[in-house]
Every structure is written in structure tokens, then in C-alpha cells.
Amino acid sequence: MEIRQVGAGLLPDVGELFDGNATTRGCYCMWFLLAAKEMDAGWTGGNRLRFEAAVRESGEPFGVLAYDDDGRPFGWAAVGPRARYGRILRSPLMTGRDPAEDERVWMVPCFFVRVGARKAGTTQRLLTAAVDAAASHGATAVEGFPLAGPGPHRDDRYLGTEGLFAACGFHELARPSPRRVVMRRQLV
């Protein structure tokens, strides 16, 4: 497995992965960037256009993409500065955050692994690569808000799990609800 940081040059590969699933095709990893009304309005193609424009304008990666041995993309993790994710910043999950850190602390809000490639450790490798991407771009810490507890988790698995984040060196910052935990890995 090879994992690459996503910039404008990998947009065709992101498209290949996302177009293979109805949810990723509609969402295009914009859920945590846009207000609900904007998100819904862009479901039939607008979210893809916004995502592609944002990636082209950014000097920082928008995620990491895993490739199989044949060079086909099969896994994704979003990653970027916390300031990028406006919907997250407005969430009650993040009320305890220090806004002064929003540019330096990065987030890993979601994952997607193609059916047939799941349960092989891919998500953990994607999270590790996302942390490495954040570190290489000067992040001081990385946060996520995965599903709390051991599961089983039937819904919202795209957020990751508490066990996944803990296995990658994250620790609990807050437990704002029975289903969610805010976790952080300090980098400097």
C-alpha cells in the first residue's frame, strides 16, 4: 500500500475513489466544511466542484489517499487545519477548543475505504499518514472526534473509533456525548 498527500495533482484519483460510492459521490468530503443547507444544495455535483476548487487553492493537503498494488485508490482520510472545517468549529463538540489554535491544530474528521478493502488495517495506516502530513506542514497537534467506546458502531463509522485514535497515540480531551470523544495527539 502506498499513501500520498492529496493536492491538485491527485484530484482525478480522488474522483475515481469517490465516484464509486453514492455517499462519497454526493458528499465529496465537504460535510465538515459547509453549512447543512449548502451541503444539501451541492449533493448532485456542486460539492465536487467546491472540493476541487478548494484543493487547487490550498497550499496544504486536503487528505491522504491509499493506493493498492495496481495503483488504484482505495482509501481516504481527510486532514487539514482545524480552521478549514467551519462546521466542526460551530459544533457543540468543539466548544472547549482554543480558537487561537485553529490554524496550527489539524483535524482528521473522516475516513473512507472502498468495500472489499476494509478490515485490513487501512484506516489505521491512513490516520498515521494524516498525522505525518499534518506534522510535515507545521501542525502542533492533530485532533479527531471519533465514535466513543468499543462499539459495535453501526452508524457514522466514517468518523473513526476511539480505539483507532488511541492506537495511533491520541488521548481523550473531552467526552461531550455518550457517542463521541474528542481526541488529540500533540506533535510539538
Backbone as a ProteinNet text record, in pm:
[ID]
protein_1_A
[PRIMARY]
MEIRQVGAGLLPDVGELFDGNATTRGCYCMWFLLAAKEMDAGWTGGNRLRFEAAVRESGEPFGVLAYDDDGRPFGWAAVGPRARYGRILRSPLMTGRDPAEDERVWMVPCFFVRVGARKAGTTQRLLTAAVDAAASHGATAVEGFPLAGPGPHRDDRYLGTEGLFAACGFHELARPSPRRVVMRRQLV
[TERTIARY]
84.3	0	88.5	53.9	120.3	17.4	58.4	-31.6	31.6	-46.9	1.4	-84.4	-21.1	-93.3	-166	-290.6	-374.6	-362.1	-312.3	-312.4	-381.7	-372.7	-444.1	-409.1	-286	-244.8	-313.5	-370.9	-436.7	-589.3	-643	-789.2	-853.4	-794.1	-854.9	-863.2	-764.1	-765.7	-872.2	-887.5	-994.6	-1128.7	-1144.8	-1268	-1295	-1191.4	-1208.4	-1259.1	-1202.7	-1245.5	-1385.6	-1409.7	-1537.2	-1653.6	-1630	-1739.3	-1791.3	-1717.3	-1758.8	-1857.1	-1898.6	-1988.6	-2086.6	-2215.5	-2317	-2295.5	-2253.9	-2235.7	-2115.4	-2001.5	-1884.1	-1902.2	-1973.8	-2000.8	-2082.1	-2174.9	-2256.7	-2188.3	-2129	-2066.7	-1937.3	-1855.8	-1724.3	-1639.7	-1655.1	-1579.5	-1595.6	-1714.9	-1744.6	-1832.5	-1876.1	-1969.7	-1920.8	-1793.9	-1741.8	-1694.1	-1704.5	-1664.5	-1783.3	-1898.3	-2013.4	-2128.1	-2209.1	-2333	-2426	-2519.8	-2609.2	-2682.1	-2732	-2807.2	-2718.3	-2596.5	-2502.7	-2465.1	-2444.2	-2407.7	-2516.4	-2639	-2751.4	-2766.7	-2748.5	-2763.5	-2656.4	-2540.2	-2430.9	-2421.9	-2518.7	-2511.5	-2502.4	-2557.4	-2559.7	-2445.8	-2334.9	-2218.2	-2150.5	-2224.7	-2166.6	-2061.1	-2078.9	-1979	-1845.9	-1853.5	-1729.5	-1659	-1733.5	-1673	-1610.3	-1679	-1623.9	-1498.4	-1503.5	-1387.8	-1267.8	-1288	-1177.5	-1120.7	-1206.5	-1159.3	-1079.8	-1129.5	-1060.6	-923.2	-914.9	-787.1	-689.5	-737.1	-648.6	-597.8	-679.4	-642.2	-554.7	-556.5	-486.1	-340.2	-256.6	-116.1	-89.5	-194	-182.1	-267.2	-230.4	-309.4	-450.8	-542.6	-681	-709.7	-613.6	-631.7	-515.2	-530.3	-433.3	-509.8	-448.6	-512.6	-426.7	-489	-419.2	-440.2	-333.5	-335.7	-302.6	-368.6	-337.3	-215.1	-178.4	-58.4	-71	-194.7	-216.6	-224.9	-204.1	-207.3	-346.5	-445.4	-582.7	-607.8	-670.6	-701.5	-812.3	-794.8	-897.9	-927.9	-853.1	-879.3	-848.7	-920.7	-912.2	-923.3	-847.2	-866.9	-853.3	-951.8	-944.6	-850.8	-773.5	-686.4	-660	-654.7	-623.4	-634.3	-595.7	-604.8	-748.7	-761.5	-894	-973.4	-906.7	-974.6	-1048.7	-1007.2	-1070.2	-1213.5	-1238.3	-1361.8	-1464.2	-1528	-1622.4	-1736.4	-1787.4	-1899.4	-1854.6	-1733.7	-1680.2	-1665.1	-1614.4	-1590.8	-1720.1	-1831.6	-1962	-2029.4	-1972.2	-2032.5	-2015.1	-2115.9	-2100.9	-1985.1	-1942.4	-1830.3	-1701.6	-1692.5	-1567.7	-1574.3	-1673.4	-1687.8	-1569.2	-1494.6	-1381.7	-1250.5	-1251.6	-1126.4	-1075	-947.2	-886.1	-883.4	-966.1	-968.8	-833.6	-746.1	-613.7	-531.6	-572.1	-500.7	-555	-661.3	-732.2	-646.9	-543.8	-455.8	-346.3	-303.6	-189.9	-230.7	-351.2	-400.2	-478.2	-446.4	-512.1	-615.1	-709.8	-818.8	-813.2	-858.5	-884.1	-1030.5	-1121.1	-1264.3	-1329.9	-1271.7	-1342.3	-1249.7	-1302	-1231.1	-1328	-1271.7	-1349.5	-1255.6	-1297.2	-1222.8	-1322	-1282.3	-1367.3	-1407.9	-1531.8	-1579.5	-1485.8	-1453.4	-1361.4	-1219.1	-1190.9	-1057.5	-1061.6	-1176.5	-1192	-1141.3	-1121.6	-1078.7	-941	-854.2	-718	-613.8	-655.6	-563.6	-545.5	-623.6	-607.9	-637	-742.7	-779.5	-669.6	-609.3	-500.4	-382	-352.1	-241.1	-275.4	-402.7	-444.4	-432.1	-473.2	-461.6	-314.9	-230.4	-87.3	-32.6	-71.2	-25.8	-82.1	-205.7	-265.2	-188	-150.5	-69.5	65	126.3	254.3	239.2	128.2	104.1	90.7	15.6	-1.3	133.8	212.8	343.8	433.4	429.7	516.4	475.4	355.3	308.5	302	371.9	388.7	280.1	192	88.8	152.5	92.1	140.2	69.6	-48.9	-126.8	-226.8	-282.5	-386.7	-501.2	-623.9	-742.3	-840.6	-925.9	-1037.7	-1150.4	-1266.9	-1382.4	-1454.2	-1384.6	-1437.2	-1553.1	-1606.6	-1711.4	-1651.4	-1721.7	-1672.9	-1698.7	-1612.1	-1632.4	-1595.2	-1612.8	-1569.2	-1665.5	-1785.4	-1880.6	-1968	-2036.6	-2023.5	-2082.8	-2019.5	-2063.7	-2126.2	-2255.3	-2325	-2335	-2341.6	-2357.5	-2233.6	-2214.2	-2109.9	-1968	-1947.6	-1814.9	-1709.4	-1751.5	-1656.3	-1577.3	-1622.4	-1553.8	-1433	-1423.8	-1323.1	-1373.6	-1294.2	-1333.1	-1229.8	-1275.1	-1186.2	-1064.5	-1085.9	-975.6	-873.9	-921.9	-832.8	-743.3	-805.2	-727.4	-630.8	-675.2	-587.3	-467.1	-489.7	-380.9	-277.7	-318.1	-227.2	-172.9	-183.4	-120.4	-203.7	-334.5	-421.9	-472.2	-499.6	-557.9	-686.8	-770.4	-900.8	-884.2	-952.8	-962.4	-1096.1	-1200.8	-1336.3	-1425.2	-1532.5	-1633.3	-1767	-1792.6	-1909.7	-2044.4	-2042.8	-2167.2	-2131.1	-2231.4	-2201.4	-2146.2	-2174.7	-2132.2	-2003.4	-1957.2	-1842	-1735.9	-1611.2	-1498	-1408.2	-1359.6	-1263.9	-1126	-1041.5	-909.6	-801.5	-683.5	-575	-441.3	-358.2	-219.6	-130.7	-54	37	157.3	200.9	315.5	438.1	421.1	535.6	504.3
-117.9	0	123.9	216.9	346.6	451	549.3	656.4	789.1	874.1	1003.8	1117	1232	1352.7	1408.1	1451	1496	1645.7	1678.7	1813.3	1808.8	1916.8	1927.8	1815.9	1768.6	1665.6	1531.3	1508.9	1380.8	1390.1	1501.4	1514.1	1405.1	1365	1254.7	1125.3	1099.7	978.6	986.6	1103.5	1122.5	1098.7	1152.5	1132.7	985.3	912	768.6	696.8	729.8	666.3	710.7	839.6	892.1	858.3	854.1	825.8	682.6	594.6	455.7	428.3	533.2	516.9	634.2	606.2	712.2	820	781.4	880.6	969.5	910.6	993.3	1075	1022.5	1096.5	1222.4	1216.2	1332.8	1425.8	1369.7	1448.7	1513.6	1437.3	1478.6	1541.3	1487.7	1528.4	1677.5	1729.2	1869.4	1884.1	1773.8	1777.1	1868	1861.7	1938.4	2077.6	2111.4	2243.6	2337.2	2282.1	2363.2	2354.2	2458	2453.6	2351.5	2299.1	2192.4	2231.2	2352.2	2396.1	2396.2	2446.7	2447.1	2304.7	2222.3	2082.2	2011.8	2025.4	1961.2	2012.3	2141.5	2201.3	2152.1	2112.7	2069.4	1920.7	1845.2	1698.8	1640.1	1706.1	1649	1700.8	1738.9	1779.3	1904.8	1989.6	2114	2092.1	1990.1	1962.8	1921.6	1844.7	1807.1	1931.3	2019.5	2141.1	2226.5	2239.7	2316.4	2249.7	2117.8	2044.1	2065.4	2046.4	2060	2201.6	2302.1	2440.9	2466.3	2415.7	2435.5	2368	2248.1	2177.2	2255.8	2305.6	2382.2	2510.2	2572.8	2699.9	2680.9	2563.7	2540.7	2505.1	2553.6	2513.9	2395.4	2343.9	2232.6	2116.1	1994.2	1879.1	1882.7	1822.1	1809.6	1671.4	1582.3	1447.6	1361.3	1232.8	1133.9	1022.5	966.5	867.6	741.4	627.1	497.8	433.1	371.4	303.9	157.1	72.3	-70.3	-98.1	-224	-262.1	-235.4	-220.5	-189.1	-39.7	41.4	186.1	246.9	169.8	220.9	275.3	393	447	365.9	337.4	260.2	311.1	410.3	461.9	609.3	676.7	822	859	960	1027	1176.2	1251.9	1397.5	1447.9	1550.2	1612.5	1756.1	1843.3	1982.5	2065.3	2191.8	2280.1	2286.9	2290.9	2297.6	2415.7	2525.5	2645	2615.4	2514.9	2478.4	2428.1	2366.1	2292.5	2375.7	2469.5	2561.7	2493.6	2388.1	2318.9	2255.8	2205.5	2149.9	2259.8	2374	2482.5	2532.5	2517.3	2559.5	2449.8	2331.6	2217.6	2226.1	2180.9	2173.3	2082	1991.7	1904.7	1983.8	2100.9	2176.1	2301.1	2311.2	2432.6	2456.3	2353.1	2371	2403.9	2417.7	2440.2	2582.6	2600.5	2732.8	2784.7	2885.1	2934.8	2985.4	3025	3072.1	2960.1	2834.8	2720.8	2675.2	2734.5	2682.2	2669.4	2749.5	2736.9	2633.3	2613.5	2525	2383	2366.4	2232.2	2180	2059.4	1999.3	1897.9	1869.1	1774.4	1658.5	1543.1	1427.4	1392.1	1450.5	1433.3	1311.2	1253.7	1140.7	1050.6	928.7	824.1	758.7	702.8	619.1	513.8	387.9	277.1	199.5	174.9	104	-33.4	-71.7	-205.6	-307.8	-410.6	-512.6	-490.6	-370.6	-340.5	-305.4	-323	-287.8	-399.2	-365	-459.2	-517.9	-437.5	-483.8	-387.9	-303	-207.6	-80.2	-63.9	52.9	182.7	185.4	309.9	354.5	261.9	298.4	354.2	294.8	346.7	483.3	504.4	636.5	741.7	706.7	802.6	835	735.7	760	852.2	829.8	915.2	1056.5	1069.8	1202.1	1279.3	1211.3	1275.5	1318.1	1233.3	1267.5	1388.6	1394.6	1509.2	1637.2	1630.1	1748	1793.5	1699	1732.2	1796.6	1743	1797.3	1937.1	1979.2	2113.7	2203.7	2165.3	2252.2	2246.9	2149.3	2139.2	2114	2171	2148	2029.7	1996.4	1884.1	1842.5	1722.2	1671.6	1623.7	1654.2	1614.3	1538.6	1463.2	1395.4	1386.4	1348.1	1332.2	1202.8	1091.3	960.1	913.5	799.9	734.3	681.2	703.1	666.2	518.5	462.6	328	219.8	95.1	-18.8	-58.8	-5	-41.2	-157.1	-224	-208.8	-76.4	-21.9	104.4	75.5	95.5	69.4	194.4	310.7	436	523.4	612.7	715.1	657.5	540.4	479	558.3	647.2	730.4	822.8	839.8	924.6	856.3	726.3	650.5	615.1	540.1	495.7	540.3	543.5	579.5	486.4	357.5	261.6	288	323.2	356.4	474	581.5	701.3	672.8	597.5	563.6	482.3	389.4	307.3	390.2	508.2	597.3	709.2	692.5	786.3	906	903.9	1013.7	987.5	1095.2	1082.6	1165.1	1130.7	1196.1	1338.7	1432.4	1570.5	1594.6	1540.6	1561.7	1449.3	1427.9	1328.9	1404.3	1482.1	1570.3	1499.2	1372.4	1295.7	1148.8	1065.1	922.7	856.8	915.8	856.8	915	1026.8	1094.4	1130	1124.8	1165.2	1253.3	1362.4	1448	1400.8	1368.7	1313.4	1396.4	1396.7	1482.3	1409.1	1434.7	1388.8	1511.4	1536.7	1651.3	1619	1713	1690.7	1766.1	1882	1960.6	2007.4
0	0	0	-84.6	-88.1	-46.3	31.8	73.6	35.5	-31.3	-78.3	-23.8	-1.9	37.7	-83.5	-64.4	-175.8	-197.9	-315.1	-368.2	-503.8	-579.5	-707.2	-805.1	-804.6	-898.6	-879	-759.9	-733.4	-741.1	-786	-795.9	-881.9	-995.7	-1070.9	-990.1	-906.3	-824.6	-715.3	-655.1	-556.6	-624.7	-744.8	-820.3	-848.5	-884.1	-910.2	-785.3	-669.6	-545.3	-504.9	-502.1	-454	-546.4	-675.8	-769.9	-759.4	-693.7	-681.1	-568.2	-495.3	-381.6	-379.6	-362.1	-367.6	-262.1	-142.7	-36.3	-64	-95.4	-122	-249.7	-346.5	-470.8	-440.7	-348.6	-314	-215.6	-112.7	-6.4	-53.6	-117.4	-166.5	-56.7	62.7	181.1	212.4	188.5	219	343.1	403.1	515.7	628	661	773.6	734.8	607	561.3	540.6	506	465.6	566.6	568.1	644.8	579.4	657.2	609.5	481.1	473.2	354.9	229.8	243.4	130.7	90.5	190.9	165.9	85.9	130.6	61.8	-80.6	-100.4	-233.3	-330.5	-278.2	-364.3	-387.2	-337.2	-339.4	-479.8	-579.9	-715.6	-803.7	-744.2	-823	-772.3	-706.3	-655.6	-548.6	-466.7	-362.2	-424.4	-533.5	-602.5	-656.4	-717.6	-772.7	-662.9	-550.5	-438.1	-382.3	-366.6	-316.6	-408.6	-537.9	-632.3	-632.3	-625.9	-620.8	-492.4	-381.2	-253.6	-254.1	-309.6	-316.5	-403.8	-516.5	-606.9	-540.2	-457.2	-393.6	-270.4	-212.6	-86.8	-110.4	-23.4	-25.7	65	125.8	218.6	169.3	205.2	160.7	216.9	144.9	189.2	244	229.7	279	236.6	264.5	219.6	150.1	48.3	-36.9	-40.2	-14.4	-17.5	-153.6	-204.2	-333.9	-315.1	-394.9	-390.6	-478.9	-487.8	-563.8	-713.1	-761.4	-902.6	-928.3	-824.7	-840.3	-836	-792.1	-782.1	-641.9	-631.9	-499.4	-432.8	-303.2	-234.1	-93	-44.2	90	100.1	187.3	203.4	350	390.6	519.1	493.8	537.9	528.7	637.7	608	708.1	665.9	763.1	735.5	861.5	852.1	967.8	1020.3	1151.3	1213.2	1158.1	1125.1	1071.4	941.5	867.5	740.3	761.3	874.5	898.1	975.4	905.2	967.6	1040.7	985.6	1050.3	1182.6	1187	1310.9	1415.4	1372.4	1467.2	1531	1459.7	1513.3	1595.9	1599.3	1666.8	1817.9	1892.9	2038.9	2081.6	1993.8	2025.5	2049.5	1990.2	1993.4	2080.9	2168.1	2249.1	2341.7	2377.9	2468.1	2399.1	2268.8	2196	2217.7	2195.5	2198.1	2054.4	2020	1881.6	1831.6	1921.8	1880	1816.1	1836.9	1780.1	1644.8	1596.5	1479.8	1354.2	1338.4	1220.8	1242	1367.1	1396.2	1432.4	1483.5	1516.6	1396.7	1354.5	1238.8	1284.4	1195.8	1222.4	1122.9	1169	1082.7	1106.7	1025.1	1053.1	991.4	885.3	825.2	744.6	724.6	651.3	553.3	446.6	356.3	298.1	308	247.1	161.4	39.3	-56.3	-4.1	-31.5	3	-61.4	13.4	-34.6	15.2	65.6	116.5	265.1	325.4	467.3	557.4	683.8	788.8	760.2	702.6	673.9	732	827.9	888.3	809.3	703.7	617.2	690.7	770.8	837.7	934.3	1003.9	1094.3	1016	903.7	821.5	762.7	727.6	679.5	789.9	912.4	1023.1	1051	1049.5	1069.8	961.2	837	726.2	738.6	787.2	807.7	914.7	1022	1126.8	1069.1	989.7	926.1	833.9	759.1	671	752.3	861.6	947.7	1002.5	1050.7	1106.3	1000.9	878.5	772.6	729.1	767.4	733.7	856.7	962.5	1077.9	1183.9	1178.7	1282.2	1418.3	1521.3	1657.2	1723.1	1672.2	1724.7	1618.5	1635.8	1546.4	1634.2	1592.3	1667.7	1579.5	1644	1579.6	1679.8	1633.4	1723.3	1687.4	1713	1674.4	1761.3	1721.4	1798.6	1928.3	2037.9	2170.8	2201	2282.7	2333	2234.7	2278.7	2198.6	2087.1	2084.8	1980.3	2021.7	1935.1	1789.7	1740.5	1639.5	1581.2	1445.6	1435.1	1310.2	1221.8	1283	1208.4	1226.4	1136	1145.1	1155.1	1098.7	1107.5	1032	945.5	871.5	965	1089	1186.5	1249.9	1237.1	1308.2	1447.5	1520	1653.5	1756	1878.7	1988.9	1992.1	1973.6	1974	1863.9	1745.6	1633.7	1670.2	1718.9	1751.9	1866.8	1967.5	2079.1	2031.1	1939.1	1885.9	1810.6	1765.5	1692.4	1781.3	1913.3	2005.1	2046.1	2017.5	2058.5	2200	2274.3	2407.6	2415.5	2508.3	2524.2	2577.4	2510.6	2558.6	2626.3	2566.1	2618	2570.2	2643.6	2607.4	2609.3	2502	2502.5	2492.8	2455.5	2449.6	2469.6	2498.7	2515.4	2388.3	2273.3	2145.5	2088.6	2141.7	2080.8	2183.4	2139.3	2221.4	2134.9	2191.1	2122.6	2166.6	2067.7	2097.7	2028.7	2089.5	2040.3	2050.1	1951.9	1955.9	1942.6	2044.7	2045	1958.1	1876.1	1787.3	1833	1893.9	1945.7	2084.9
[MASK]
++++++++++++++++++++++++++++++++++++++++++++++++++++++++++++++++++++++++++++++++++++++++++++++++++++++++++++++++++++++++++++++++++++++++++++++++++++++++++++++++++++++++++++++++++++++++++++

